[in-house]
């Protein structure tokens, strides 16, 4: 099938490359000429494991351009994967979506095109996009639209760092439209994924447990709400275990064992029950805010989702409070932070806990020393006021520091020779912001081990 993808961020680029690998003819449109030039040269502008390798294998089916007219005409499916950042009131900023819809409406030229909202958008946006498409189409073509296009929702459930795996081997595929023909087209587009009939990449083999992928085919509004409901629930799980972690700290319980014992219940599950500094990234914060704002339009409060956001922000402040309790004074102290990306295996800094923690430390008079094995270059561009605090090596982070905080659980940090660094620090204090280090081992090496969640029993 001929496919166009508008926007080459994490979602758009992963979607386009995976569909091209599956055999579809894909044109990716992005207005950023520098990014398009990079992609034409076979290099990805984002860090995502296996993305460069898959792009190389799918190159014969991939085209990158800044011109809608090169991608939209004749396409059976046009994905809209532009950014929808939060506005101050929590509602998503839809100006990029509007611009994309207007451009698609002007350039649609085919028998039937399904325009798919891949961006996370408020409930009802499908109808809004369709009205913009229709108005743009009719103004440009000087005639009424008569079945040339329809709008669908196909929300993504990708984890950054595992985006290709989640695209090729998803838990489910959700498609929503009020037009039956659209559902048929998208069913055909995803047939190889639904049946798992494609040849798996050698560098990302199909997991043994993956069989036929469930398809949820529904109306437009339900598909839009599924995305928000899923992300909000995952955010709730993280905030819930962090709240339990606070209580574990009070009563002397081991939060890791509490999380394990809770997650083994099949009704609950262990995923997203990892206590620590909380969630970040582009999805959970934005989507929970949008869900609350949408509910408010209908005079409905969402206290559970609101509480999850409060708890999450509190976790970042708790990192500072833990060091205050131990050091008493932060003014003039040197505090190292390991990890800047909001999670491992990505260079995404959006809503990163590390950036908030660094700023909170600086506001209290501390000097911060920052390190990340992948996201440092992006950090220099996106956070120029903090760039001077970057360290070239892990050794610099530890050298003469009063405490070091593990914020992002990169494998490189978990495999450190911790015994090497204890003598470099002024006061060997480790704050484990992700509850992933071995507290007994660190204590034996001479560190004072701190954690945001409940301290392990016997430490």
C-alpha positions in Angstrom: 0.0 0.0 0.0 1.1 3.6 -0.5 1.4 5.4 2.9 2.3 8.9 3.9 3.5 9.8 7.4 3.4 13.4 8.5 5.9 14.2 11.2 9.2 12.3 12.0 9.3 12.4 15.7 9.5 9.2 17.8 6.0 8.0 16.8 6.0 9.1 13.1 9.5 7.9 12.3 9.1 4.5 14.0 5.7 4.0 12.3 7.0 5.0 8.9 10.2 2.8 9.0 8.3 -0.2 10.4 5.6 0.0 7.7 8.3 0.3 5.1 10.0 -2.8 6.5 6.7 -4.6 6.2 6.6 -3.9 2.5 4.5 -0.7 2.2 5.7 2.3 0.1 6.1 5.0 2.7 6.8 8.7 2.3 7.6 10.6 5.4 6.9 14.4 5.4 8.6 16.8 7.8 9.0 20.6 7.4 12.4 20.6 9.1 14.8 20.5 6.1 17.8 19.7 8.4 16.0 16.6 9.8 14.9 15.5 6.3 18.5 15.8 5.0 19.8 13.7 7.9 17.2 11.0 7.2 18.0 11.0 3.5 21.6 10.3 4.5 20.4 7.2 6.4 20.8 8.7 9.9 18.1 9.0 12.5 17.7 12.4 14.3 16.6 10.5 17.5 18.2 7.7 19.5 16.1 4.5 19.4 17.6 1.0 19.5 17.6 -0.7 16.1 16.0 2.2 14.3 19.1 2.9 12.1 19.4 -0.8 11.3 15.7 -1.1 10.3 15.8 2.1 8.3 18.7 0.6 6.3 16.8 -2.6 5.6 13.6 -0.7 4.6 15.4 2.0 2.6 14.1 0.8 -0.8 10.5 1.6 0.5 11.3 4.9 2.2 11.2 8.5 0.9 11.8 11.6 3.0 10.6 15.0 2.0 9.4 18.5 3.2 6.7 18.6 0.5 3.2 17.3 1.2 2.6 17.1 -2.6 5.2 14.3 -2.8 3.6 12.1 -0.2 -0.2 12.7 0.1 -1.5 12.4 -3.5 -2.4 8.8 -4.2 -1.8 7.6 -0.7 -4.3 5.1 0.7 -3.3 6.0 4.3 -2.0 9.3 5.7 -0.8 9.2 9.3 -0.6 12.5 11.2 2.1 12.2 13.9 2.9 15.8 14.7 3.6 17.1 18.2 0.7 18.1 20.5 2.5 19.7 23.5 0.6 20.8 26.6 -0.8 24.4 27.0 -0.7 26.0 30.4 -4.3 24.9 31.1 -3.5 21.2 30.3 -5.1 21.1 27.0 -2.9 20.0 24.1 -1.7 22.6 21.6 -3.3 21.5 18.3 -1.9 24.2 16.0 0.5 21.7 14.4 -2.4 19.2 13.9 -4.4 22.0 12.3 -1.6 23.0 9.9 -1.1 19.3 8.9 -4.8 18.8 8.3 -5.0 21.9 6.1 -2.0 20.8 4.1 -3.3 17.3 3.7 -6.7 18.6 2.6 -5.1 20.7 -0.1 -3.0 17.8 -1.5 -5.4 14.8 -1.3 -5.8 13.4 -4.8 -6.9 9.8 -5.0 -9.8 7.5 -5.0 -10.1 7.2 -1.2 -7.7 8.3 1.6 -7.8 7.4 5.2 -6.4 10.2 7.3 -5.2 8.7 10.6 -4.7 10.6 13.8 -1.6 9.0 15.3 -0.8 11.9 17.5 -2.4 11.8 21.0 -5.4 14.2 20.6 -8.4 15.0 22.8 -11.6 13.1 22.4 -13.5 14.6 19.5 -10.5 15.7 17.6 -11.3 13.2 14.8 -14.4 15.2 14.0 -12.5 18.4 14.2 -9.8 17.2 11.9 -12.4 16.0 9.4 -14.0 19.4 9.3 -10.6 21.1 8.6 -9.8 18.5 5.9 -13.1 19.1 4.3 -12.9 22.9 4.3 -9.3 22.9 3.0 -10.1 20.3 0.3 -13.2 22.3 -0.9 -11.3 25.6 -1.0 -8.4 24.2 -2.9 -10.3 22.0 -5.3 -13.3 24.3 -5.7 -15.8 21.5 -5.3 -17.5 19.6 -2.5 -15.8 16.6 -1.0 -17.7 13.5 -1.9 -16.2 10.5 -0.2 -12.5 11.2 -1.1 -11.4 10.7 2.5 -12.3 9.7 6.0 -10.7 10.2 9.4 -9.6 7.4 11.7 -7.8 7.1 15.0 -5.0 4.6 15.5 -3.4 5.4 18.9 0.2 4.3 19.5 1.3 2.5 22.7 5.0 2.7 22.1 7.6 2.7 24.9 10.6 4.8 24.0 13.6 2.6 23.9 11.4 -0.3 22.8 9.4 1.4 20.0 10.3 -1.0 17.2 9.5 -4.0 19.3 6.2 -2.5 20.3 5.3 -1.7 16.7 6.1 -5.1 15.2 5.0 -7.2 18.2 2.3 -5.1 19.9 -0.1 -6.2 22.7 -3.0 -5.0 20.5 -3.8 -2.7 17.6 -6.6 -0.2 18.1 -8.3 1.4 15.1 -11.4 3.7 15.4 -13.5 5.3 12.7 -17.1 6.0 12.0 -16.5 5.0 8.4 -16.5 1.2 7.8 -14.4 1.6 4.7 -11.6 3.2 6.8 -11.6 0.2 9.2 -11.2 -2.2 6.2 -8.3 -0.2 4.8 -6.4 -0.1 8.2 -7.2 -3.8 8.7 -5.4 -4.5 5.4 -2.5 -2.2 6.3 -1.8 -4.1 9.5 -2.6 -7.6 8.3 1.0 -8.8 8.4 1.4 -7.6 12.0 -2.0 -9.0 13.1 -1.1 -12.4 11.7 2.6 -12.1 12.5 3.3 -13.3 9.0 6.3 -11.0 8.2 9.9 -12.1 8.5 11.3 -10.8 11.7 14.5 -8.7 11.6 17.5 -10.7 12.6 18.5 -8.1 15.2 15.0 -8.1 16.8 13.6 -11.7 16.6 10.0 -12.4 17.2 9.4 -13.4 20.9 8.3 -17.0 21.3 5.1 -15.9 23.2 3.9 -13.6 20.4 1.0 -15.0 18.4 -1.9 -13.4 16.5 -2.2 -9.8 17.7 -5.7 -8.7 18.9 -7.5 -6.0 16.9 -9.8 -3.6 18.6 -12.0 -2.1 16.0 -14.2 0.6 17.3 -15.7 4.0 16.8 -13.7 7.2 16.7 -14.3 8.6 20.1 -13.7 5.2 21.8 -10.3 4.8 20.2 -9.3 8.3 21.2 -10.3 7.6 24.8 -8.5 4.2 24.9 -5.2 6.0 24.4 -5.8 8.4 27.3 -7.2 5.7 29.6 -4.3 3.4 29.0 -1.6 6.0 29.6 -3.4 7.4 32.7 -3.7 4.0 34.2 0.1 3.3 33.8 0.8 6.6 35.4 -1.5 5.7 38.2 0.4 2.4 38.8 3.7 4.2 39.1 2.4 6.9 41.5 0.6 4.3 43.5 3.7 2.2 44.2 5.6 5.4 45.0 2.9 6.3 47.5 3.1 2.8 49.1 6.9 3.3 49.1 6.5 6.4 51.3 4.5 4.3 53.8 7.0 1.5 53.6 9.7 4.0 54.6 7.6 4.9 57.7 6.9 1.4 58.9 10.3 -0.2 57.9 9.0 -2.4 55.1 11.0 -3.4 52.0 9.2 -1.7 49.1 10.9 -4.1 46.6 9.3 -7.1 48.3 6.0 -5.3 48.6 6.0 -4.4 44.9 6.9 -8.0 44.0 4.3 -9.6 46.3 1.7 -7.2 44.9 2.6 -7.5 41.2 2.5 -11.4 41.3 -1.3 -11.0 41.6 -2.4 -11.7 38.0 -5.1 -9.1 38.4 -2.5 -6.4 39.0 0.7 -7.4 37.2 4.3 -6.4 38.0 4.9 -3.9 35.2 5.0 -0.3 36.2 5.3 -1.1 39.8 8.9 0.1 40.1 9.3 2.7 42.9 11.6 5.7 42.3 11.7 9.3 41.2 8.6 8.9 39.1 7.6 9.1 35.5 8.6 11.6 32.9 8.7 11.8 29.1 6.3 13.2 26.6 3.2 11.0 27.3 2.2 10.6 30.9 2.3 14.2 32.0 0.7 15.5 28.9 -1.9 12.9 28.6 -3.0 13.0 32.2 -3.3 16.8 32.0 -5.3 16.5 28.8 -7.6 13.9 30.3 -8.3 16.1 33.3 -8.9 19.2 31.1 -11.2 17.2 28.8 -13.3 16.0 31.8 -13.5 19.6 33.1 -15.1 20.6 29.8 -18.0 18.3 30.8 -18.0 19.6 34.5 -16.4 16.4 35.7 -13.5 16.0 38.1 -10.9 13.2 37.9 -9.4 13.2 41.5 -7.6 9.9 41.0 -5.7 11.1 37.9 -5.0 14.4 39.5 -3.6 12.7 42.6 -1.2 10.7 40.4 0.2 13.9 39.1 0.7 15.4 42.5 2.4 12.2 43.8 4.7 12.1 40.8 5.9 15.7 41.3 6.4 15.0 45.0 8.9 12.2 44.1 11.2 14.7 42.4 11.1 17.0 45.5 11.7 14.0 47.7 15.1 13.4 46.1 16.2 16.8 47.3 14.6 16.3 50.8 16.4 13.0 51.2 19.8 14.7 50.7 18.8 17.6 52.9 18.0 15.1 55.7 21.4 13.4 55.3 23.6 16.5 54.5 21.6 19.0 56.5 22.9 21.8 54.2 23.0 21.8 50.4 24.5 25.3 49.9 28.0 24.8 48.5 27.6 21.0 48.2 28.6 19.2 45.0 25.8 16.8 43.9 26.3 14.4 41.0 23.4 13.2 38.8 23.7 10.1 36.8 21.3 10.1 33.9 19.5 12.9 32.1 17.1 11.2 29.7 13.7 10.4 31.3 14.4 6.7 30.8 17.1 4.4 29.5 17.6 3.7 25.8 16.4 7.1 24.6 17.8 10.6 24.4 14.4 12.2 25.1 14.6 14.9 27.8 11.0 15.9 27.8 9.7 16.2 31.4 12.9 14.5 32.6 13.0 14.0 36.4 16.7 14.7 36.3 16.3 18.2 35.0 13.7 19.1 37.7 16.0 17.6 40.4 19.0 19.5 39.1 17.1 22.8 39.2 15.8 22.2 42.7 19.3 21.4 43.8 20.7 24.6 42.3 17.8 26.7 43.8 19.1 25.5 47.2 22.6 26.5 46.5 24.2 23.2 45.4 26.5 22.8 42.5 25.4 20.0 40.2 27.5 17.7 38.0 25.6 16.0 35.3 26.2 13.0 33.1 24.4 10.8 30.5 25.9 8.3 28.1 23.5 9.1 25.2 21.5 12.3 25.9 24.3 14.7 26.6 24.5 16.3 23.1 20.7 16.8 23.0 20.9 18.2 26.6 23.5 20.9 25.4 21.0 22.1 22.8 17.8 21.9 24.8 19.1 23.0 28.2 21.8 25.5 27.5 21.6 27.1 30.9 22.6 23.8 32.5 25.1 22.7 29.9 28.1 24.0 31.8 27.3 21.4 34.5 27.8 18.5 32.1 30.7 16.1 32.9 32.5 14.2 30.2 33.0 11.1 32.3 31.5 9.3 35.3 34.7 9.9 37.2 34.1 13.6 37.1 30.6 13.1 38.6 32.0 11.3 41.6 35.2 13.4 42.0 35.0 15.5 45.3 31.1 15.1 45.3 29.1 15.2 48.5 26.5 12.8 47.1 25.6 11.1 43.8 22.0 10.5 42.6 21.2 7.7 40.2 18.3 9.2 38.2 18.2 7.1 35.0 18.9 3.4 35.3 21.2 3.1 32.2 22.9 -0.3 32.1 26.2 1.5 32.0 25.6 2.8 35.5 24.4 -0.5 36.9 27.6 -2.1 35.8 29.9 0.5 37.3 32.9 -0.6 39.4 31.4 1.1 42.5 34.4 0.3 44.6 36.6 2.5 42.4 34.5 5.6 43.2 34.0 5.5 46.9 37.4 7.0 47.6 36.9 9.9 45.1 33.9 11.4 46.9 34.1 13.9 49.7 31.3 12.1 51.5 30.3 8.7 49.8 26.5 9.1 49.7 24.5 7.3 47.0 20.8 8.2 46.5 19.3 5.4 44.4 16.5 7.2 42.6 15.3 4.0 40.8 15.7 1.3 43.5 17.9 -0.8 41.3 21.2 -0.9 43.1 22.4 -3.5 45.6 22.2 -1.6 48.9 24.1 -4.3 50.9 27.0 -4.3 48.4 27.2 -0.5 48.4 27.1 -0.4 52.2 30.0 -2.9 52.4 32.0 -0.7 50.0 31.6 2.2 52.4 28.7 4.2 50.9 25.8 5.6 52.8 22.9 4.2 50.7 19.7 6.2 50.4 16.5 5.5 48.5 13.4 7.5 47.8 11.2 4.5 48.5 11.2 2.2 51.6 14.7 1.3 52.8 15.4 -2.5 52.4 14.9 -4.4 55.7 18.1 -5.1 57.5 20.2 -2.3 55.9 
